[in-house]
Structures are given as structure tokens and as C-alpha cells.
Amino acid sequence: MKVCIIGASGKLGSYMVQHALDRGYEVVGVCRKRSVSKLDKFKDRITIIPGATNDRQVIQQAVAGCDGVLSVLVPWGIQKYSSGTAQAVLDYAQPGARLVFSCGWHITRDGKDVYSRSFKAFLKASTVIGKLLGAAEIEDQEEACRRIFNSQTKWTVVRGSDLEEGESQGLPVWSRHIGDPILKSNMTRRVDFALFMVAALTDDSLIHEAPAIVGCNTPSALAHR
């Protein structure tokens, strides 16, 4: 399998590169030019295409011939970064390719997610502050996911909980809706978030799903298995 990883130089992206290589996949990584050195440990094993992840020409080149595309949707800046990345992937990925996108719990597909007051207050404050400072555009990440949900591609949108570092605990568990007791612990190892992303490439049961994940060894996951 040939896989493109968009945002390969970040923490999540680097873990995805490693998981993909462990499976014997051919990997194409996209990252900003100034971040290429972060992939030095993989440079002899992957193809690196430097450039902005919302640059349509960069994405067109990167996804050519790929069976799967893993995209980290980041809301940074106020340049429509997330929606630009998502739209380029939707437009240029080859027909039938598996497309797996990462985002946070704040994304909702059907409006049936149940959020705590504190979560909603934090999200509102982050949205306002991010926009005022020109540092983040959470609404654009929401727009990116709307485009994905409305597409006819073989997409999966993986919604991550809070993240922590540490050794892998195994494949996270998931639910269709925030508010499910199994998700209460709200914590996943970053390496396992990446594991779920890569595993989704070959899990057809996740096509057209937006799984919200949590670590498999967290108290809520163990209590509700």
C-alpha cells in the first residue's frame, strides 16, 4: 500500500509515519519546508514533499498514486488551512482511495454529541481568542469536516480526545457520539491516536464514520468494554 501522510513532521504525523513503515507501506510525507529536518530519521525510507499542506499543487503531487491519505487537520492561523487541506485531498486523491482525517472532539457530524458546559465554554473561549490573535481558526476546521462529510469519497474523520505522551497501550476504543460513558476519561496516548489513524486505512467498517476515540486502558474504557 502506498500512503500519503499530510502533516508528517508533527508529533502525530511522525507516529503515523512509523506505524505505516512498520506495516511495510510505501510512505510519502508532506510538511512545511522549515520542518523537513524533523523527518531526518525517516529520510532514507520515505519520500518527502516540502510545502504548505493547503497548497493544492503540493497535495496533487503528494497524493498521486496513493491508496490511502492520512491528513492532520490543523486550525492554526487564519488562512483557511484546514479547509484548504481537506478540499485539496478530496479533489486530488485517486478514486477509491481511503481518506482518513484527524480532528478533535469538538467536531460533530450529526448534532447528537453531548458536551459538558465546561467543554463548550472552553471551546467558545478558544475560538474567540484564537481569532483575535490570528493564531487559530477552529471554525475553519469545522468547515473542513462539513466538506468531508458531504463528499462521496471513502472518508473517516477520527476525533481525538486530550492527548498524552507515553508508550503504546494498543488500539483505542471508540464511540459514534461524545457523551458515551466509554469516552469519559478523555485521554489517549498520541502514539495510539496515530495507530488508530493508520489502522483505519484497512478497516472498511470505519468508512463514513466519525469515531471519537479514547485510550483502551483508561478507566472509562475498561469499565464499559
C-alpha positions in Angstrom: 0.0 0.0 0.0 1.2 3.5 -0.9 0.2 6.1 1.7 0.5 9.9 1.8 0.8 11.5 5.3 -0.1 15.2 5.3 1.5 16.9 8.3 4.2 14.2 8.6 6.6 16.3 10.6 4.4 16.9 13.6 4.2 14.7 16.7 1.1 12.9 15.4 2.4 12.7 11.9 5.7 11.3 12.9 4.0 8.5 14.8 1.8 7.8 11.7 4.9 7.6 9.6 6.4 5.0 11.9 3.3 2.9 12.1 2.9 2.9 8.3 6.5 1.9 7.8 6.1 -0.9 10.4 3.3 -2.2 8.2 5.6 -2.2 5.2 3.8 0.7 3.5 5.4 3.0 1.0 5.2 6.5 2.5 5.0 9.9 1.0 5.2 12.7 3.7 4.1 16.3 3.3 5.4 19.0 5.6 6.5 22.7 5.6 9.9 23.3 4.2 11.3 24.5 7.5 10.1 21.3 9.2 11.8 18.8 6.8 14.7 18.2 9.2 12.2 16.8 11.7 11.9 13.8 9.4 15.6 13.1 9.2 15.3 9.7 10.9 13.0 8.6 8.1 14.6 10.4 5.2 16.1 7.2 3.6 12.8 5.3 3.9 10.1 7.8 2.8 9.5 10.4 0.0 9.3 13.9 1.4 7.4 16.6 -0.4 8.0 20.0 1.2 5.3 22.7 1.1 2.3 24.1 2.8 -0.3 21.4 3.4 -3.1 23.6 1.9 -1.1 24.2 -1.3 -3.1 22.5 -3.9 -0.2 21.8 -6.2 1.8 20.2 -3.4 -1.2 18.0 -2.4 -1.8 17.0 -6.0 1.8 15.8 -6.4 1.8 14.1 -3.0 -1.4 12.0 -3.3 -0.8 10.8 -6.9 -1.0 7.1 -7.0 -1.6 6.7 -3.2 -4.1 4.1 -2.0 -4.6 6.0 1.3 -4.2 9.5 2.6 -3.8 10.4 6.3 -4.4 14.1 7.0 -3.8 16.1 10.1 -6.3 18.9 10.0 -4.8 21.8 12.0 -6.7 25.0 12.7 -3.6 27.2 13.0 -3.6 30.7 11.6 -6.4 32.4 9.7 -5.6 31.2 6.2 -8.4 28.6 5.8 -5.7 26.0 6.4 -7.9 23.1 7.4 -10.5 23.5 4.7 -7.8 24.1 2.1 -6.0 20.9 3.0 -9.2 18.9 3.1 -10.5 20.3 -0.2 -7.3 19.6 -2.0 -7.3 16.0 -0.7 -10.9 15.5 -1.7 -10.2 16.9 -5.2 -6.9 15.1 -6.0 -6.9 11.8 -4.2 -7.3 8.9 -6.6 -10.8 7.4 -6.9 -11.4 4.7 -4.3 -8.5 5.9 -2.0 -9.1 5.7 1.7 -9.0 9.1 3.2 -8.5 9.4 7.0 -8.6 12.8 8.7 -7.8 13.8 12.3 -9.5 16.4 14.4 -10.8 17.0 17.9 -13.9 16.0 19.8 -15.5 19.4 19.1 -16.4 18.3 15.6 -19.9 16.8 15.4 -21.3 15.0 12.4 -25.0 14.7 13.3 -25.5 17.0 16.2 -26.1 14.1 18.6 -22.9 14.6 20.6 -23.4 15.7 24.2 -20.8 18.2 25.5 -20.3 19.4 29.1 -20.7 23.0 29.9 -17.0 23.4 30.7 -16.1 21.9 27.3 -18.4 24.2 25.5 -17.1 27.2 27.4 -13.5 26.3 26.7 -14.3 25.8 23.0 -16.0 29.2 22.8 -13.2 31.0 24.5 -10.6 29.2 22.4 -12.5 30.2 19.2 -12.7 33.8 20.2 -9.1 34.2 21.4 -7.7 32.3 18.5 -9.4 34.5 16.0 -8.5 37.7 17.9 -4.8 36.7 18.0 -4.8 35.4 14.4 -3.5 32.1 15.9 -6.2 29.6 15.2 -9.4 29.2 13.1 -11.5 26.5 14.7 -14.5 27.4 12.6 -12.4 26.5 9.5 -11.7 23.1 10.9 -15.5 22.6 11.3 -15.9 23.8 7.7 -13.3 21.3 6.5 -15.2 18.4 8.2 -18.5 19.6 6.7 -16.9 19.2 3.2 -15.6 15.8 4.1 -18.9 14.6 5.5 -20.7 15.8 2.3 -18.2 14.1 -0.1 -18.7 10.8 -1.8 -15.1 9.6 -1.0 -14.2 6.8 1.3 -13.5 9.0 4.3 -13.1 8.6 8.0 -12.8 11.5 10.4 -11.1 10.4 13.7 -12.0 12.7 16.6 -9.2 12.7 19.2 -9.6 13.2 23.0 -7.0 15.0 25.0 -3.5 13.6 24.3 -0.6 12.5 26.3 2.8 11.0 25.6 3.9 7.5 26.6 4.4 4.0 25.3 1.6 2.5 23.2 -1.3 0.9 25.1 -2.8 -0.5 22.0 -5.6 0.4 19.6 -8.0 3.0 21.2 -11.7 2.3 21.6 -14.3 4.5 20.0 -17.9 5.7 20.0 -20.1 7.5 17.5 -21.0 10.2 20.0 -19.4 12.3 22.6 -21.3 11.7 25.9 -20.9 7.9 25.7 -19.6 6.8 29.1 -16.8 4.9 27.5 -15.2 8.2 26.5 -15.4 9.8 29.9 -11.7 9.5 30.7 -10.9 11.8 27.7 -7.3 10.7 27.3 -5.4 8.9 24.6 -1.7 8.3 24.0 -0.6 10.3 21.0 1.1 7.2 19.6 -2.2 5.3 19.8 -4.1 8.1 18.1 -1.7 7.6 15.2 -2.1 3.9 15.4 -5.9 4.3 15.0 -5.4 6.5 12.0 -3.2 4.0 10.2 -5.4 1.1 11.2 -8.4 2.9 9.7 -6.9 2.7 6.3 -7.8 -1.0 6.1 -10.9 -1.1 8.3 -13.9 -0.7 5.9 -16.3 -0.6 8.9 -15.0 2.9 9.6 -15.8 4.3 6.1 -18.2 7.2 6.5 -17.8 7.2 10.3 -16.5 9.9 12.6 -15.2 7.8 15.6 -14.5 9.6 18.8 -11.6 7.8 20.5 -10.2 7.2 23.9 -7.3 5.1 25.2 -8.1 1.4 25.6 -6.6 1.3 29.1 -8.3 4.4 30.5 -10.7 3.8 33.4 -13.8 4.6 31.3 -12.7 2.2 28.5 -12.0 -0.6 31.0 -15.3 0.0 32.8 -17.5 -0.1 29.7 -16.0 -2.8 27.4 
